Amino acid sequence: MKHVLLVLGASLLAACASAPQPAMAQTTFRAEGKSLRQIYEHLHANPELSFQEKNTSAILAAEMKRLGFTVTTGLGDAWVKARAQKDYGRIEDGVGGYGFVAVLENGPGPTLMIRADMDALPLVEKTGLSYASKARDTAWSGEESGVMHACGHDIHMTVWIGTARELAARKSEWKGTLVMIAQPAEEIGLGALSMIEDGLFTQFPKPDHVIALHDNAALPAGALGVGSGYLMANVDSVDIKVTGVGGHGAYPQDTKDPIVIAARIVTTLQTLVSREIAPDDAGVVTVGAFNGGFKHNIIPDEVELQLTVRSFADATREKLLTGIERIARAEAMAAGLDPDKAIDMRVRADATPSLYNDPALVARVTTALRREFDAKAIYTATPSMGGEDFARYGRTLERVPIMLLWLGAVSQEKFDAAQKPGGKPLPALHSSEFAPDPDPTITAGVKAMTAAARELLK
């Protein structure tokens, strides 16, 4: 299809390959013997950006080796450079850059894969925490920025370590094979894809189930959110370049104004969801950027639009993307332009598919959670238009059942205050002020993931 751009993102990876390591990173820290709180604070204070998770990965891998797991690491810097140069022959042994796989065999039985993501975001932290990040680095976009775990991947990794510790210490309570994967680059949508392309499901024990959790900025710490079916959306980033005929603003009759054409595209796009998608379906088409022109009296030659497109069902995704292209081309034709020359539409390669929680898997895990948690602590999760590349593990040819669990991360005091009339809104994920309540969040996460693993490794 014309609206699909089938590229891996070499320029993005090239930027990662040349980016310096964070100045705050420390290589001497080891997780062995440290409390989970100590590990969490260190990870929070020393974040690393996508495909740059060198020190983070080393900490997690060392802990897995101590616990008796067989650990296969990626090729790190060599992997990133090889990907940037499209030299696939040099990365046969890689596992997605700084990603790695840890395997613990415990007799015959099912195989369970548990995933944690490692990368942080290009944000200056404003939480005021004593262990707040002061790191700075060059993001994949080429811009220098602060670095912060504003999406809770530090929570995910700490819970992951705690769960591995529990399961390694309680091997008499389960049988089978436990596969723990540490994934890079979730924030740019390429981490899961990279691990899968590097043989995650062919070079390592094939899982019967894959589970993960994600902290939630709208639930109290210690609470869980469980959802069956679609939980998160297809996420597509679309670029549209409209090429017209520029000229003097005083003589518009001599031009084909791309600003007017682009404006018509924006307004007509609003009918896609309201008039072409069924009311009981879900879709979002948002134009986040409209860039064109630089002077009051000059009609430019080009305008560029940037869109985010969200959906759940793949058929709806295809209908939206096809509809966007159809509308853009039709508006160019209405202005008297050749749409093949006037419209250049591309869907970026960092798209993520919708996340579908397998209903049978959710039922089993929920039963296990109810044995460990008070019923009031388990919420029913509603579908979100956010995206998560964890979805890719369920989109392989094998169609492995997957489940993502929401983990409440807000202190009870702040949560209660926000519920009152006029209460202060809670900082969202990706906010520079987002700060999980560590101890109850980590404790609940380890308890939940351990219970789920024991249930699935019977």
C-alpha positions in Angstrom: 0.0 0.0 0.0 1.2 3.5 -0.7 0.5 4.7 2.8 2.8 2.2 4.5 6.5 3.0 4.9 8.4 -0.3 5.3 11.6 0.9 6.9 13.3 -0.2 10.1 14.4 3.2 11.1 18.1 3.3 10.2 18.5 7.0 10.7 17.0 6.7 14.2 19.4 3.8 15.0 22.3 5.8 13.6 21.5 8.6 16.0 21.5 6.1 18.8 24.8 4.7 17.8 26.5 8.1 17.9 24.9 9.4 21.0 27.1 9.7 24.1 26.3 7.7 27.3 24.6 9.6 30.1 27.0 11.5 32.3 25.3 10.3 35.4 25.6 6.5 34.6 27.5 4.4 37.1 29.0 1.1 36.2 30.0 0.0 39.7 26.5 -0.5 41.1 25.3 -4.1 41.3 21.9 -5.4 42.3 23.1 -8.4 44.2 22.3 -8.1 47.9 20.6 -4.8 47.5 17.1 -4.2 48.6 14.5 -3.6 45.9 14.1 0.0 47.1 17.8 0.6 46.7 17.7 -0.9 43.2 14.7 1.2 42.3 16.3 4.5 43.5 19.5 3.7 41.6 17.6 2.9 38.4 15.5 6.1 38.8 18.5 8.3 39.3 20.5 6.8 36.4 18.1 6.5 33.5 19.2 5.7 29.9 17.5 6.5 26.6 16.2 4.0 24.0 18.9 1.7 22.6 21.4 3.2 25.1 20.5 1.0 28.1 24.1 -0.2 28.6 24.5 0.2 32.4 20.9 -0.6 33.1 21.1 -3.9 31.2 24.3 -4.8 33.0 22.7 -4.4 36.4 19.8 -6.6 35.5 21.9 -9.2 33.8 24.3 -9.5 36.8 21.3 -10.1 39.1 19.9 -12.8 36.8 23.2 -14.6 36.7 23.4 -14.5 40.5 20.0 -16.1 40.7 21.1 -19.0 38.5 19.6 -18.0 35.2 21.4 -18.7 31.9 21.8 -15.2 30.5 22.2 -14.4 26.8 23.1 -10.7 26.2 22.9 -8.7 23.0 25.8 -7.1 21.2 25.2 -3.6 22.6 27.1 -0.9 20.7 28.0 -3.3 17.8 24.3 -4.2 17.4 23.3 -0.6 17.2 26.0 0.3 14.7 25.2 -2.8 12.6 21.5 -2.0 12.5 22.3 1.5 11.4 24.4 0.2 8.6 21.9 -2.5 7.7 24.6 -5.1 8.2 22.5 -7.9 9.4 25.2 -10.5 9.0 27.0 -9.1 12.0 24.1 -9.3 14.4 23.0 -12.9 14.3 23.7 -13.4 18.0 22.2 -10.1 19.1 19.0 -9.8 21.2 17.9 -6.3 20.4 20.9 -4.1 21.3 21.1 -4.0 25.0 18.2 -6.4 25.5 18.9 -9.8 27.0 17.2 -13.1 27.7 17.5 -15.1 31.0 16.3 -18.7 31.2 15.7 -20.8 34.3 14.8 -24.4 33.8 12.9 -26.2 36.6 11.9 -29.6 35.2 9.2 -30.5 32.7 6.2 -28.1 32.4 5.0 -25.0 30.6 7.2 -22.1 29.5 6.4 -18.6 30.8 8.0 -15.4 29.5 8.0 -12.3 31.7 9.0 -9.0 30.1 10.4 -5.7 31.5 11.2 -2.6 29.5 14.4 -0.6 30.4 14.5 2.8 28.5 13.7 6.2 29.8 12.3 9.4 28.3 14.0 12.7 27.2 12.6 14.9 30.0 14.0 17.1 32.7 12.7 15.7 36.0 10.8 18.1 38.2 9.7 15.7 41.1 12.0 17.2 43.7 12.9 13.7 44.9 16.2 13.1 46.7 17.0 10.5 44.1 15.7 12.5 41.1 17.6 12.1 37.8 20.1 14.8 36.9 21.2 12.9 33.8 21.4 14.5 30.4 21.9 12.9 27.0 21.3 13.2 23.3 17.9 11.7 22.3 17.3 9.7 19.2 15.9 12.9 17.6 19.4 14.5 17.9 18.4 17.0 20.6 20.1 17.2 24.0 17.8 16.8 26.9 17.4 15.7 30.4 16.6 12.0 30.9 13.9 10.7 33.3 12.0 7.5 34.0 8.7 9.3 33.6 6.8 6.2 32.4 7.8 3.9 35.3 10.1 1.5 33.6 12.3 1.7 36.7 9.3 0.3 38.6 8.9 -2.4 36.0 12.5 -3.5 36.2 12.5 -3.5 40.0 9.4 -5.7 40.1 10.9 -7.9 37.5 14.0 -8.5 39.6 11.8 -9.0 42.7 9.7 -11.6 40.9 12.8 -13.4 39.6 14.1 -13.5 43.2 10.9 -15.0 44.5 10.6 -17.6 41.8 14.2 -18.7 42.1 13.8 -19.1 45.9 10.5 -21.0 45.6 11.3 -23.5 42.8 9.5 -26.3 44.8 6.2 -24.4 44.1 6.4 -24.5 40.3 7.6 -26.5 37.3 8.6 -25.6 33.8 10.8 -23.0 32.2 10.9 -19.4 33.2 12.2 -16.9 30.5 12.9 -13.4 31.8 13.4 -10.8 29.0 14.8 -7.3 29.5 13.6 -5.2 26.5 15.2 -2.0 25.1 13.5 0.9 23.3 9.8 0.6 24.2 9.4 4.3 24.2 10.2 4.6 20.5 8.3 1.4 19.5 11.2 -0.6 18.2 12.4 -2.7 21.2 10.0 -5.6 21.0 10.3 -5.7 17.2 14.1 -5.8 17.5 14.1 -8.7 20.0 11.7 -10.7 17.9 13.6 -10.1 14.7 16.8 -11.2 16.5 15.2 -14.6 17.2 13.5 -14.3 20.6 10.9 -16.9 19.6 13.3 -19.2 17.6 16.6 -19.1 19.6 15.1 -19.5 23.0 12.3 -21.7 24.6 9.0 -20.8 22.9 6.6 -19.5 25.6 3.1 -20.8 26.2 2.3 -17.3 27.7 3.9 -13.9 27.9 3.0 -11.5 30.7 4.1 -8.1 31.8 2.9 -5.2 33.9 2.8 -1.4 33.5 2.5 1.1 36.3 -0.7 3.3 36.3 -0.8 6.9 37.2 -4.5 6.9 37.9 -4.7 4.0 40.4 -3.5 3.9 44.1 -0.4 2.1 44.9 -1.1 -1.6 45.8 -4.1 -1.7 43.4 -4.3 -3.7 40.2 -6.1 -3.1 36.9 -7.2 -6.2 35.0 -8.7 -6.0 31.5 -9.7 -8.7 29.0 -9.6 -8.3 25.2 -8.4 -5.0 23.7 -6.5 -3.0 26.3 -4.4 -0.6 24.3 -4.6 0.8 20.7 -2.9 0.5 17.4 -0.7 3.6 17.2 0.3 5.0 13.9 2.3 8.2 13.2 1.4 9.7 9.8 3.3 12.4 7.8 1.6 14.2 4.9 3.4 16.6 2.7 1.1 18.8 0.5 2.9 20.4 -2.4 1.2 23.2 -4.2 2.3 26.3 -6.2 3.5 29.2 -4.1 3.5 32.9 -4.9 2.6 36.4 -3.7 -0.1 36.6 -1.0 -1.6 39.5 -3.0 -2.1 37.4 -6.1 -3.6 34.1 -4.9 -5.2 33.4 -8.3 -1.7 32.6 -9.6 -1.1 29.9 -6.9 -2.3 26.6 -5.7 -2.3 27.4 -2.0 -1.1 24.3 0.0 -2.2 26.0 3.2 -5.9 26.0 2.1 -5.6 22.5 0.8 -4.0 21.3 4.0 -6.7 23.1 6.0 -9.4 21.3 4.0 -7.7 18.0 4.7 -7.7 18.6 8.4 -11.4 19.5 8.6 -12.5 16.6 6.3 -10.4 14.1 8.3 -12.8 14.8 11.2 -15.5 12.9 9.4 -13.5 9.7 9.3 -14.4 8.7 12.9 -17.7 10.5 13.1 -19.2 9.2 9.8 -17.2 6.2 8.6 -16.4 4.3 11.9 -19.3 2.5 13.6 -20.4 4.2 16.9 -19.6 1.0 18.9 -16.1 0.9 17.4 -13.2 3.2 18.4 -10.8 5.4 16.5 -8.9 8.7 16.8 -7.4 10.9 14.1 -5.5 13.8 15.5 -3.5 16.4 13.6 -0.8 17.3 16.0 1.3 19.6 13.8 0.5 21.9 10.8 3.7 23.4 9.4 3.9 25.7 6.4 4.9 29.2 5.4 7.2 31.8 7.0 6.0 35.3 5.9 2.6 37.1 6.0 2.5 37.9 2.2 4.0 34.7 0.8 2.0 31.6 -0.1 4.4 28.7 0.4 5.0 25.8 -1.9 4.6 23.1 0.8 2.8 22.3 4.0 3.5 19.4 6.3 1.0 17.7 8.6 1.8 15.3 11.4 -1.0 12.9 12.6 -1.5 10.3 15.3 -4.0 7.6 14.4 -5.4 5.2 17.0 -7.7 2.2 16.7 -8.2 -1.3 18.2 -9.3 -3.6 15.4 -6.9 -4.0 12.5 -9.7 -3.6 10.0 -10.5 -0.2 11.6 -6.8 0.8 11.4 -6.7 -0.1 7.7 -9.9 1.9 7.1 -8.6 4.9 8.8 -5.2 4.9 7.0 -6.8 4.3 3.7 -9.4 7.0 4.4 -6.7 9.6 5.3 -4.9 9.0 2.0 -8.2 9.1 0.0 -9.2 12.4 1.6 -5.8 14.0 1.1 -5.7 13.0 -2.5 -9.3 14.2 -3.1 -8.6 17.6 -1.7 -5.6 18.0 -3.9 -7.7 17.1 -6.9 -10.4 19.5 -5.8 -7.8 22.3 -6.0 -6.8 21.3 -9.5 -3.6 19.5 -8.6 -2.3 16.0 -9.6 -2.6 14.0 -6.4 0.4 11.8 -7.3 2.6 14.9 -7.3 0.8 17.0 -4.6 0.4 14.4 -1.9 3.2 12.4 -0.2 1.8 10.4 2.7 3.9 8.1 4.9 3.2 5.9 7.9 6.2 5.8 10.1 7.9 2.4 10.9 7.6 2.9 14.7 3.9 2.0 14.7 2.7 -0.4 17.4 -0.1 -2.8 17.1 -3.1 -2.9 19.4 -2.6 -4.9 22.6 -5.1 -7.8 23.1 -5.1 -9.5 26.5 -6.0 -13.1 25.9 -9.3 -13.7 27.7 -8.5 -17.3 28.8 -5.1 -16.1 30.2 -6.7 -13.2 31.9 -9.2 -15.5 33.6 -6.4 -17.8 35.0 -4.3 -14.9 36.2 -7.3 -13.1 37.8 -8.1 -16.3 39.7 -4.6 -16.3 41.1 -4.7 -12.6 42.0 -7.9 -13.0 43.9 -6.3 -15.5 46.1 -3.6 -13.0 47.0 -5.3 -9.6 47.0 -8.4 -8.1 48.5 -11.2 -7.9 46.0 -11.3 -4.1 46.5 -7.7 -3.8 45.2 -8.6 -5.3 41.8 -10.1 -2.9 39.4 -11.6 -3.6 35.9 -9.4 -1.9 33.4 -11.1 -0.1 30.5 -9.4 0.1 27.0 -7.0 3.0 26.5 -6.0 4.7 23.3 -2.4 4.7 24.5 0.1 2.3 22.9 2.5 -0.4 24.1 4.9 -2.4 22.0 4.4 -5.4 24.3 1.5 -6.1 21.9 4.1 -7.4 19.4 4.8 -10.5 21.5 1.2 -11.6 20.8 1.4 -10.7 17.1 4.1 -13.3 16.1 3.2 -16.1 13.7 2.7 -18.3 16.7 0.1 -16.0 18.2 1.3 -16.5 21.7 -1.3 -15.5 24.4 -0.2 -12.4 26.2 -1.4 -10.3 29.1 -0.5 -6.8 30.4 -1.4 -6.0 34.0 -1.9 -2.4 35.3 -0.1 -1.7 38.6 -1.3 1.3 40.7 1.5 3.6 41.5 0.0 6.7 43.2 0.3 7.3 46.9 -3.0 6.7 48.7 -2.9 10.2 50.1 -2.5 11.9 46.7 -5.0 9.6 45.2 -7.7 10.4 47.8 -6.9 14.1 47.6 -7.4 14.1 43.8 -10.8 12.5 44.1 -12.2 15.4 46.2 -13.9 18.4 44.5 -11.3 20.8 43.4 -8.5 18.3 44.2 -5.1 18.6 42.5 -5.0 16.5 39.3 -2.6 13.6 39.4 0.5 13.8 37.1 0.1 11.5 34.2 2.7 9.1 32.8 5.3 11.0 30.7 4.9 14.0 33.0 8.1 15.5 34.4 6.3 15.5 37.8 5.3 11.8 37.8 6.7 10.0 40.9 5.4 6.6 41.9 5.0 5.6 45.6 7.8 3.0 45.5 7.4 0.6 48.4 3.7 -0.3 48.1 3.9 -0.3 44.3 6.9 -2.6 44.1 5.5 -4.9 46.9 2.2 -5.3 45.1 3.9 -5.8 41.7 6.1 -8.5 42.9 3.3 -10.2 44.7 1.0 -10.1 41.6 3.6 -11.2 39.1 4.8 -14.1 41.4 1.2 -15.2 41.9 0.6 -15.1 38.1 3.8 -17.0 37.4 3.1 -19.8 39.9 -0.4 -20.2 38.4 0.9 -20.4 34.8 3.8 -22.7 35.8 1.8 -25.4 37.5 
